[in-house]
Amino acid sequence: MGFYEQISKYYDHIFPTGKHQIDFIETAAGIPPKKILDIACGSGGYSAALAKAGYSVTAIDLDEKMVEMTFVKKHKDSVDIVAMVCNLLDISRRVGSSAFDLAFCIGNSIAHLGSKEDISDALGQMHSCLQPGGILITQIINFDRVFRHNISSLPTIVNEEAGLNFIRKYSYDEKKGLIKFNTLLTVDRPGGREEYENTIELLPLLSADMMELMKKAGFKDVLFFGDFEYSKYGEDSFMLVVKCTA
């Protein structure tokens, strides 16, 4: 059983759908109906919220359990979502070309690909799935900040109502040029404590890398923000939000 399948029943408590993210995406997409592609959709919270707002949404994720949870939201809310299992390197084949007005890939998902070559490939496929003038939104942790301040952990996610803590730590492997992302989820339940540990390698994309890869993929009007409230991006921003045009 994979990590995300293990924690699936707690996923929405750890990663609730954010209002600022939804507002940012809706503003970029424009007034519905528009066609939106949710890349690495997780449990489908963003897809469901956008579909409720009147957008036609296609949601893809590598994890079968996440796609299954997206289907649950689709049927519960009776909304327009097409959901499928899909690798970020298989977007063109699965969803077609020039099909979407906007695509978004947030939650540091793109850093999981692990190499610039794979990320370049994925961004090129994201470009091809957009209509001319379509918008791509991506978001990763600001790795410039991580290296500048030698950051070894992210703030623990605490949900007291659900009784959970999600602990996130970083360790840099200089030989591989990758960051080991070590997580521990603890959940206090009436029957005792549950614990789930996981380690995954991330490619620490710097802002200069991101700009280079976006332009290489054919994107233009590349804008950086420090969050989903349009704050100016800087080395000390917690995240790097990118908005660009196909």
N, C-alpha and C positions, 0 to 999 in steps of 0.2 A: 504494500500500500504506500503510495507516494505521500509526501509531506502535506501537500495541499488537500489531498483527500482526507488525511488524518484530521486536519484542523478545519475542514469545510463547515462543520456545524457552528464554529465560532468565527468564521471569516468576516461576517458582516459586523460583528462586535469589535473586531480588530481594525478593520478598514471600512468604516461607514462612508456612504456616499457624501461627498463634500459639496456644500452649496456654492462655494466660490468656484470650484471646478466646473460645475454645471453652468453657472452664469457665464463663465469664460467661454465655454464651448458653444453655448447658445448664441452669444454675441458674435462669435466668429462665424458660425454657420448661417446666421440670418433667420428670417421668419420662416417657419415650416409651411408647407412640407419640403424638406430637404433630405437627401440620402446621406447617412452617417455610418462610418465604419469604426467600431470600437475594437481596437487591437489589444490583445491581452486583457480581455474584459473582466477577468476575475469572476465573481459570482453574479455579475450582470446588474449591479446596482446603478451604474451610470447609464447603461443601455435602457433599463426600465424607466428611469427618470426622464430620459430624452424621448423615449417612445410615448410616454404619458403626455409630454409637451407637444406631440404631433409630428415628430420626426420619424422617418422610416429608417430603422436601425438594423445593421448586420453586426453581430458580435462574434468574435473568434478568440479562442484560447487554446493553449497547448494541452491543458489539463481537462480530461473528460468530466471529472466531477464538477469543475467550475462551469462548464457548458451545461451540464445537467441542472445546476442551480439557476442558471440564467433561464432555462426553459420553465422552471417552476415559477419564476417571477413573471415571465411572459404570460403564462396561463392564468396565474392568480390575478394579474392586472388587466388581462384581455387586451394586450398591446401588440403593436407590429414590430416583432423582433425575429430576425433569422439568425439562429445561433449554430455554430459548428466548431468542431475540433480542427485547429489549424496552427501549424508552426509559422513563426514569423518569416521563415525563409520559403514559405509555400503560398504566400498571399496571392500572387499573380494567378497561379493555377486555380486556386479555390474560389476567389471572388471576382476575377475578371479584371479588365482594364477600363479606364475612364468611366467608372461606374458611380463614383461618390463625389458629393459636394465638399465633404469634410471627413478626415480620418483623424483619430487621436490614439496615442499610445502613451499612457501616463503610469505613475507608480513605480518609476525606475525600471520598467520592464525591459527596455531595450538594452540595458547594461548586462542583462542575463545572457546575451548572445555570446559574450566572451572574447570576441576578436573584432578588430576594425573591419576586417574583410567581410565578416558575416553581417555586421551592422550596416556597412555600405550596401551590401546586397539587399538587406531588408528595407532600407530607406529608398533604394531604387524601385523596389516593388511597391512600396507605399506611394511613391510618385506616380507610378504607372496606373494605380487603381483610382487615382483622382481625375476628375474632369479638368480640362485646362482652366486655370484660375482657382482650382480647388485649394482648400486649406488643410495643412497638416499641423497638429499640435502634439508635441512630445514633452515629457517631463522626466528629469532624472535628479538624483541627489547632486548637489554642487560639489563635485570631487575636487575642484580648485580649493575650496574651503577645507575639505578633508585633509588634503596634503599640506596646505599652508599652516594649519594648526595641529597637524598630527592627530587628528581625531580618531579615536578607537571605538567609539560607540555612538549610537543615535539615542535620542530620548526614549525611555521606556513607554510603550503604549499601555495605559491603564484604563480598564473599564470596570469600575467598582460594582456596578449593577450586575454585570456578568461574572464578576469574581475572577477576572483574568488580568495577567500581566504579560506583555510581549517584549522580551528583552532582546536588544539588537546590538551586536558588537562587530567591529571590523578588525582584521589583521591583514597587513600588506605582505604579499609574497613577491619580493623584489626579483627573484629569479624568473618567475612566470609573468610578472607585470600585472598580476591580478589581485583583487581584494577577496579574502575569504569572509563571507557574510555569515556569521554565526548567530542563530536565533534560538531562543528558548521561550516557549509558551507555557505558562503555568495557569491552571484553572482550578479554583477552589470550589468544590461541589459538596453537597451533603454527604456523599459516600466517600469523600476523601479528595486528595489533590491529584490532578492529571498533569503530566509533563510531556511536552513534545519538543525534541531538539532537531535542528537541521543546520547543515552547512552547505553553502553554494558559492561558487566563484563568480565574481562580477568583474567586468572590464571598467576601470575607473576613467571614464571619458571626461577629459577636460573641456572647458568651453571652446578653446581653440580647435580641438579635435571635432567637436560637434559642428562648428561653423564650416570647417573644411568638408566634412562628410555630407552636410546638407547641400552645399554648393555642388559637390561632386555628383550627387544624386539628381541634380537638375532643379533644385528649389531656389527660389528668389525671394526678395523682400524678407530676409531672415531676421526675425526680431527675438531678442532675449529679454526675459523678465525674471525677477527674483521670486515670484510667487504667482498665484492665480488672481491676485488683486492688482496686477499691472505694476507692481513695484519695480523700480529700476534694478537691473541685475548688477551685482558686484561680486568680488571675490568672497565676501563674507555672507552672501545670500545663502539661505539654507538649501534652496533648490534652484535648478535651472529649468525654466519653462521656455520652450521654443515654439514660435508661431511662424509659419512660412507658407509660401504660395507655389503651387505647381505650375 
